[in-house]
Amino acid sequence: QVQLVESGGGLVQAGGSLKLSCAASGSIFSIYAMGWYRQAPGKQRELVVRETTGGSTNYADSVKGRFTISRDNAQNTVYLQMSSLKPEDRAVYYCNAYLSPATMERIYSGYWGQGTQVTVSS
């Protein structure tokens, strides 16, 4: 059973920083990409940033220059360093991994974490 477990959310003042972590556990054959999405109240879930194992990265325009994704491939872990946070960054942040579990080698699908709340006060 593959699981994604996030940590690091919380309350921060505008202009502050937070770092989110997400670890994928279980029997994993291969991970193609990991990333972060967010969902603000009353809005649809949106991409924040996604990075493939090959190093291709896609940031949402709204976070470019403020957020940075990093990965520890050996630990199947992805991080999101968020700086210069704004009230509009307030949302539940979800980790996502596009991976192949060991029980279904080379069959890839998306997995989600449970979400972690980020609140930015003005």
C-alpha positions as CSV (number, residue, x, y, z in Angstrom):
1,Q,0.0,0.0,0.0
2,V,1.5,3.3,-1.1
3,Q,1.0,6.3,1.1
4,L,2.0,9.9,0.9
5,V,2.4,11.7,4.2
6,E,2.7,15.4,4.4
7,S,4.0,17.6,7.2
8,G,5.0,21.2,7.8
9,G,1.9,23.3,7.4
10,G,0.8,25.9,9.8
11,L,0.2,29.6,10.4
12,V,2.6,32.2,9.3
13,Q,2.5,36.0,8.8
14,A,2.6,37.5,5.4
15,G,6.2,37.7,4.1
16,G,7.2,34.7,6.2
17,S,8.3,31.2,5.1
18,L,7.2,27.6,5.6
19,K,8.6,24.3,4.4
20,L,6.4,21.4,3.5
21,S,7.6,17.8,3.3
22,C,6.0,14.7,1.8
23,A,7.3,11.2,2.0
24,A,6.1,8.4,-0.1
25,S,6.1,5.0,1.6
26,G,5.2,1.5,0.7
27,S,6.4,-0.8,-2.0
28,I,7.2,1.5,-4.9
29,F,8.7,0.4,-8.2
30,S,9.3,3.8,-9.7
31,I,8.3,7.4,-9.3
32,Y,7.9,9.5,-12.5
33,A,7.0,12.8,-10.9
34,M,6.2,14.4,-7.5
35,G,4.7,17.7,-6.8
36,W,2.3,19.9,-4.9
37,Y,-1.2,21.2,-5.5
38,R,-3.3,23.4,-3.4
39,Q,-7.0,24.1,-2.9
40,A,-8.2,27.3,-1.4
41,P,-11.7,27.6,0.1
42,G,-14.4,27.7,-2.6
43,K,-11.8,27.1,-5.4
44,Q,-10.7,24.2,-7.4
45,R,-7.5,22.3,-6.7
46,E,-4.6,23.8,-8.7
47,L,-1.0,22.9,-9.5
48,V,1.6,24.7,-7.5
49,V,4.7,22.9,-8.8
50,R,5.6,19.5,-10.3
51,E,8.9,17.9,-10.9
52,T,9.7,14.8,-12.9
53,T,12.5,12.5,-11.8
54,G,14.3,13.6,-14.9
55,G,14.4,17.2,-13.5
56,S,11.7,18.9,-15.6
57,T,9.9,21.4,-13.3
58,N,6.7,23.3,-13.8
59,Y,5.7,26.1,-11.5
60,A,2.5,28.0,-11.3
61,D,3.0,31.6,-12.4
62,S,1.7,32.8,-9.0
63,V,4.5,31.1,-7.1
64,K,7.5,31.5,-9.4
65,G,10.4,33.1,-7.6
66,R,8.8,32.5,-4.2
67,F,8.4,28.7,-3.9
68,T,11.1,26.1,-4.5
69,I,10.6,22.4,-5.0
70,S,13.3,19.9,-4.0
71,R,13.5,16.1,-3.9
72,D,15.4,13.4,-2.2
73,N,14.9,10.6,-4.6
74,A,16.6,8.1,-2.4
75,Q,14.1,8.8,0.3
76,N,11.1,9.2,-2.1
77,T,10.6,12.6,-0.4
78,V,9.6,16.0,-1.9
79,Y,9.8,19.3,-0.2
80,L,8.3,22.7,-0.9
81,Q,10.1,25.7,0.4
82,M,7.7,28.6,0.5
83,S,8.9,32.2,1.0
84,S,7.4,35.6,0.8
85,L,4.1,34.1,1.6
86,K,1.0,36.1,0.8
87,P,-2.6,35.8,2.2
88,E,-3.7,34.4,-1.1
89,D,-1.4,31.4,-0.6
90,R,-3.7,30.3,2.1
91,A,-4.9,26.8,1.1
92,V,-4.8,23.1,1.9
93,Y,-1.6,21.9,0.2
94,Y,-1.6,18.3,-1.3
95,C,1.3,16.2,-2.2
96,N,1.0,14.3,-5.4
97,A,3.1,11.5,-6.8
98,Y,2.8,9.8,-10.2
99,L,4.3,6.4,-9.6
100,S,4.3,2.7,-10.2
101,P,3.8,0.5,-7.2
102,A,5.8,-2.7,-6.8
103,T,2.7,-4.7,-7.2
104,M,2.0,-3.3,-10.7
105,E,5.4,-2.6,-12.2
106,R,5.4,0.0,-15.0
107,I,1.7,0.9,-14.5
108,Y,1.7,4.5,-13.3
109,S,-1.1,6.4,-11.6
110,G,-1.5,9.4,-9.3
111,Y,-1.5,9.2,-5.5
112,W,-2.4,12.0,-3.1
113,G,-1.5,12.9,0.4
114,Q,-4.1,13.9,3.0
115,G,-3.3,17.5,2.7
116,T,-1.8,20.1,5.1
117,Q,-3.2,23.5,5.9
118,V,-1.2,26.6,5.2
119,T,-2.6,29.8,6.6
120,V,-1.1,33.2,6.0
121,S,-2.2,36.1,8.1
122,S,-2.0,39.7,6.8
